[in-house]
Amino acid sequence: MADRSGPHGIVTLVCLTCGQEQFFEHTVPNAPKCPKCGGTVFRSFATPTEPDEASIAQAEDQARSISYGDASPDTTGDDVRDLDSR
């Protein structure tokens, strides 16, 4: 039988006005307010603390190779030369 308590993790709210972060482990308030600037608009990020099939699949889908010599996605040689300040 499935665990009915839902996924376990941490929710991070980032204030869009000042960038202050707030972390919640259990429940997120209905109307959070930023303690730094008083803002009420946030971007939320859910971070699982226990692996499950969905979080493993998401990590695999978002992973990219970091081997030496690998090109960045959608980067051409001209793009790299444009960044060279010499």
N, C-alpha and C positions, 0 to 999 in steps of 0.2 A: 504494500500500500504506500502511496506517495506521502511525503511529508507535507502536511497542510499548513504549516507555519510559513511557508514561502521560502524564497532564497535568503541566505544569510549574507549580510554585507554592510557596507558603510555608504551612506549617501552624503555627498559633498555638495553644498550650495555655494556658488561663487557669485558675489554681488557684482552686477553689471556696472554699477557706478564707480566703485572704488577697488574692486578685486578682492575684498575680504572673504576668507573662506570660513564656512561653518561645517562641522561634521556631526552626523547623526547616526547612531547605531540602531535605534529602535524605531521611532516614528519621527516624521518631519512635521513641524507645526503647520497648521492650515494657512496662517498669515505670518511668515517669518519676517523679521525686521533686522537689518544690518546693525550690529552694535557699534560700528565705526562711523558710518555716515547716515544711518537711518533709512537707507534705501529699501525698497520692497520688491525689486525685480532681480531674480536670481537665475542662473543657469545651473542645472543639476547634473551631477555625475554619479552613477551607481557603480560601486566597486565591490564585486563579490569577494567574500573572505573564505569561502569554501568552494572548491571546484565542482561544477556540474556540467552536464553535456552542453548547455547553451553557452556558458562562459568559456569553455574549452574551444568550442567551434568558433566563437567570436575572436578569441586570441589567435587561432590558427588562420582565420580569414584576414586579419589585420596585420599579421606578421610579414616582415619583408627581410630579404637576405641582407646580412651585414658583413658579408665576406669581403676581404680586401680586393679592391679592383671592380667591385660591382657598381654599375652605373645607377644613379638615382632614377626613379621612374619619370618619364617625360622630360628628361634633361638631354639636350643635344650638346655637341662639342662647342657650338657657337655660344650657347648659354654660359658654359663654363668660361670661355674666353672673355665674354662680356664682364664677368665678375673679377677678372684678373686686373688689378690696379696698376700693374707695371707699365 
